Amino acid sequence: MKRTFNVVIERDASGFYVGVVPELPGCHSQARTLDQLTKRMKEAIELYLEVKEPMPKQLNFVGIQQIEVSY
């Protein structure tokens, strides 16, 4: 069975790329390059799905928005 997941990617203060899968709580990884992050995220998703049942519902990606707040 094949399924597509959305990965939100950010860059941290150290220059690492950090990927998170919103549909899979706790499924994340990091890497120095985007190519390396893609490989690691695929592996993280596959490992997540090996141990999680049932399959999470598929979400339809809408977009990403940045919101600035003062605190």
Buried (B, 14 or more C-beta within 10 A) or exposed (E): EEEEBBBEBEEEEEEBBBBBBEBBEEBBBBBEEEEBBBEBBEEBBEEBBEEEEEEBEEEEEEEEEEEEEEE
